[in-house]
Amino acid sequence: MKKSSLAEDLNRELLAQCGCSIAGAKPFELHNALTKCLMNRIAPAWAESKKIYQEQKRAYYFSAEFLVGRLIFNNLLALGMTEEVRQVLRENGSDLNSLEEIEDAALGNGGLGRLAACFLDSAATLGYPLDGYGIRYRYGLFRQGLKDGFQTETADDWTRFGDPWSIRKDRDAADVDFGDFSVRAVPYDMPVIGYGGRRINTLRLWQSEPVEGFDFSKFNDQDYDGAVEGKNRAEDLSRVLYPNDSTDEGKLLRIRQQYFFCSASVQDLLRRFVERYGEDFTRLPEFTAIQLNDTHPTSAVCELVRILCEEHGMDFEPAFQTAQKTFRYTNHTVMAEALETWDLELYEKAVPRVCAVLRRIDEYQKKSFLAAGGAAAKNLKACGVIRDGAAHMANLAIYGSCAVNGVAELHTEILKNSVLKEWNEISPGLIRNETNGITQRRWLALCNPELSALVTRLLGTKDWVTDLNLLSRLERFADDPAVLEQFAAVKREKKRQLSDYILKKESVSIPDDFLFDIQVKRLHEYKRQFLNALSILDLYFGIKDGSLKSFTPTAFLFGAKAAPGYARAKGIIKLINEIARLVDSDPAVRDLIRVVFVQNYNVSYAEKLVCAADLSEQISTAGTEASGTGNMKFMLNGTPTLGTYDGANIEIVRESGFENNYIFGARVEELDRIRESYDPKALLKNNPNAKRALDALTDGTLDDGGCGIFKELSDSLLEGASWHRPDQYFLLYDFDSYREARLRANSDYLDQAAFARKEFMNLVHSGKFSSDRTVTGYAEEIWQVQKT
Ligand SMILES: *Cc1c(COP(=O)(O)O)cnc(C)c1O
């Protein structure tokens, strides 16, 4: 029988679903129909992969976030169908590019969620049996707009036009019991299509629904934010990502949300284990490895112990030891405020059954640490799973695991020597490093087909798509003027494309011969967008007063979402927009500086930004950015880093050379040395440039519309606040060296050929930063799972 053609399948699907043909379909209709056709095609390979994974040791990635972005183009690339589909659509009066309108699945906040997505992509491509477990949020990360320069937030109703990449699996639904009520967790499976389509892994996301026939009216509502109905109460659990936790109600919801997906996932994988291997749960670690992506999923440790004890009659000790051998934990931050702890009373109220297990683990920990003596006994308090009356999630994650890792070399050293030093004393070797990575499928092959084509042509093979180390073979072209010119031409083209896109989206024009200096990432004080903004003001004043004589025209681009409750971060967005206005309305500088804050930065926007940059801003205070992955995306697309000696920047310059990047600012050791005596006010007295820039926030140059946030930002540097010292992130301390590095790059850019070489050398040496390398490390060293 002849296989039906894609065009026939598509038209049939469209006719059935929308009563139209390819030519008449709206983008979302086309997307739904095309996805349906693709899902039908991959079904056999998906089923086959599931079968193979069921026969061997497998790993599960538990994560509160999966920032998968837009799937259609990625999946067409993986299936090698992009050109076929493009042609079919063209021949039938439509256009593949119309699917650019399809929105991202933004089920995450930033780097941590994107990392999870890159890992799944790499595992599927390499054939490692790794599946993801998370939450199917009703609303993803908010959609950001700008009004009068201030951030606006609207709900991200991402399934509004359907969710064709997910398959609801009612037969695998599980009930999750919170003591005084239960909910039903219903899984939605998304395929994770490995490059080449040979292996298809699964991302299983749980949606919370009322338990059938469950009468919520019996229970009072006082634990809840407002008087919600029973249905809403259940649905609340998977309604939003990171509910505001400034109130106790919000905290309860967060704890329950975490437990919700952990319980459902643990039940699910145990059911699968029992089907295949029976009830000998001591063998669970032989066949299962669970990776906790940060501490959000840590209640899974308690849940596994609870189920083994309560439902399968195991004793506590073997049950806990089984858990320890099953779990692994990745730490993503050294920031004290981000290390999760929950007041024990609140925790008890939110998840009483989990809390009971936590107390039992606490008892056991005390007993065994004291019996062990030595470092364990000495450090019991610091390492306690219950510490100072609070559930300490990092300690629980570590104690409940057999491996702990940091995400870049510096970060891992800081964990060992400071944040987790007591654990390191007890078990040296427990904490290891696995430097983060990014998938070159999305972050080069997909987002930069022009550079991909050049790389393929120079290498004579496309194999770099699954073996990024091949890029090092390009080094021999680094002094070939013809190659560098082709490379530079690609960069110009990508800048032109971005400039067109920004004109369309933001109604701002950027000349594409400007230097594109880009900082895109979540908005946070430690990432120091504020330093970038102050430095732009400084350049502006320098140009105005004639002290800055030669300056290459530069577009300073920003993209960032600020957490809705984070006033300072929102203030920094307003500040950047006011600077943009100041510069733009000044004919004396307009031709030298542009400042643009792009709206709603997300994965799809990132795909356009990272390949059009001349400089990648990675300027976090040394010791604060665990790794960063944005830095790797820029590097892969041939962009020098203007950055501090922090996170993975250190490894990036080690690979590509200091001479091809712009590294500035105090290092960790220096900051540790001066922290106690640091006096930003005194520093400002001797730094007229910095003073002039900072004064602009409060002397009437810039206007925050009377809300007082600019004064608050200025005070954060000069006065501090009850919860932090003045200028805790050392903006003023690094101000001059940032200026120097920035101006050096600015002047280097004039020599286009020399600058293209620096850019090219970044591309050449980015092989290490493939998430294929990272996932192979996890698979071999941490999970002990085999390629299939
Ligand atoms: C890669 C990525 C991040 C992480 O960026 P960092 O610079 O490492 O903080 C955040 N958000 C999106 C949308 C990304 O694609």
The ligand as an ORCA input file, in Angstrom:
! r2SCAN-3c Opt
* xyz 0 1
  C      19.460     30.289     28.226
  C      18.302     31.039     28.766
  C      18.366     31.579     30.048
  C      19.598     31.478     30.911
  O      20.408     32.604     30.675
  P      21.621     32.976     31.649
  O      22.292     34.076     30.932
  O      22.477     31.768     31.772
  O      21.029     33.393     32.932
  C      17.283     32.275     30.523
  N      16.169     32.434     29.785
  C      16.075     31.946     28.535
  C      14.826     32.178     27.759
  C      17.133     31.226     27.985
  O      17.022     30.715     26.748
*
